[in-house]
């Protein structure tokens, strides 16, 4: 066996490993980036930020779930912004999809601060530190969404990435002045 063949045989496994690692790092879905954009523009993320421009170096860790069943005739996206690396606390938002002015609109209609509840080291449920608008029905659906989101990959996005203008999406919020 020549030296060139030995070198090639040594490099091929390394190349395969590097290629596999690079492809394993999923890009965030566009729907999540657009929802994060609206949450940043409307100053919901970074959490409670009123001076979002000074948060350009920050990152947000997000999970999401698109739902067409909870609200009949409506399509919504639940977005969780985790505030702790272990995903034990965070904020959850409900954004409704709509159309207007030739764009997709995302309308932020609810939010809550939550913490995971554990008993004896086992994950038991969700506690709303700052409850969402609405009653038990809303909390039940948000809890279900949070639990489903926890089973999916989360994505770390630089705040500056979600702050940029979006030609595809308009952003609305229940806090907008009429």
N, C-alpha and C positions, 0 to 999 in steps of 0.2 A: 504494500500500500504506500502510495507516495505521500509526501508531506502535505501537498495540496489537498488530497483526499482526507487525510487525518484532520486537517484544519477545517474543512467543509463539514465533516461529521461532528466536530466539536461546536461549530457555530450554529448549525441547523436547530438543535434543541433550544439554544438561547433565543434564536429568532422566533421560534414557535411560542416560547414563553412570553416574550415581549409583545408579540402580536396578540396573544390571548389576553394579556393584562390590559392592553390598550382598548380592545373591543369590549371588555367587561365594564369599563367606565361608561355607563349610559349617559347620553345627553338628555337633559330635561325635555319633556314633551312641550311642544309649542303652546298647547292649551294651558299648561302650568305656568309657563313664562308670561303669557298674556295676563293670566289671573294675578300673578305676582306683580306685574307691571301696574295693574289697576290698584292693588293693595298698597303699593309704594306711592303711586301718584296721589292717592287719597289719604296718605299718611297713616296707614294702619301698620305697615311694616317698614323699617324695623319697629317692633312693638311700641306703640304709643308715641312714635317719633313726631315731634312737631317741627324739628329742624332736619328734615331728611337730607338736605344738601350736605350736611356735615357727616353723614353716615355713608358716604361713597366708598369707604374702605371696608365696610362691614359686609358680612355674608349672612344670608338667611338659609335655614335648613327647612325645606318644605316637603310635604307629602300631599297627595290629592286623591280625589275620587270623583268621577263624573257620574251623575245619577239622573235617570229619567223616570224613576218610579215613585219617589217620595212625594213629589208635587205633581199630580196628574196634569198632563198637557205642558209641563215645563221641563226644561233641561237645566240642571244646576251643577256646579262644581263646588265640592267641599275642599277647602285648602287648610292644612294644618301648618302653622309656623312654630317649629319646636324651639323652645328657649333653653333647653338643657340637652347636652350631647346624648344622654341616655333616653331621650324622647319621653321623659316622665312628666314634663310640663310643656305648655304651649298655648297658643291661641288657635281657634278654629273660626273659619269664615265661610259663609254661604253666599255664592255669587250666582245670579240667574243669567242665563244666556238670552240675548235678544238681538234685534236688528234695528238699524236706524242710520240714516245718512250714508247708505251704501257700505256700512261697516258692521262688524259684529260688536255688539255692546255687552259688557259684563257689568251687572248691577249688584253691588254689594248690599245684601239685605239683612244680614245678621252676623254677629260675632260673639265670641265668648272666650274667657280664659279658663283653662282646665288643668287638672293634675290627675295623674293615674293614681288609683287607690290600690294599695296592697295590703293583704292580710296574711301574716305568717310567711312573708316572702313571695306569696303568689299574687299575680295580677288579678284584681277583683273587679275593677270597673273604672269609671270616670267620675270625678268630682268637679263640679263647676265652681271655680273660685269667683268668677264674675259670670253669672248666668246669661244665657242668650235671651233675646226678646221672645215672648211666647211662653207657652206653658209646658206641661209634661210631654205632649206630643212632640214638640220641637226638640226638647232635651233627649228624648228617646231616639229620634232620628239622627241627631248630631252624635250621640254616644255610639250608635251603630256605625256611622261614617268614620269616626275616630278609630274604632276597633278595626275596621276594614283597612284603613289607611296604614295602620301600624304593621299590617301584614305585607305591605308593598314597599318597594324601594323609596327612599327619600333622596332629595337632590339639594345640593348646596349651591346657591346662586349668589354671585357678588351683587350687592345692592346696586352698584353703578350699572350693572347689566339690565336690571329691571326698571331703572329710572329713565332710560332713554325713551324717546318718542316712539309710539307705535302707530304706523299708518293703517293697521288692520283692525284695531280694537278701540272702541270708545269706552270710557269708564264712568260709571254712575255710582251713587251711594245714597242710602237712606238718610245720610246726614247732610246731603246737598241742600242748599237753600233753594226754596221754591221760587 
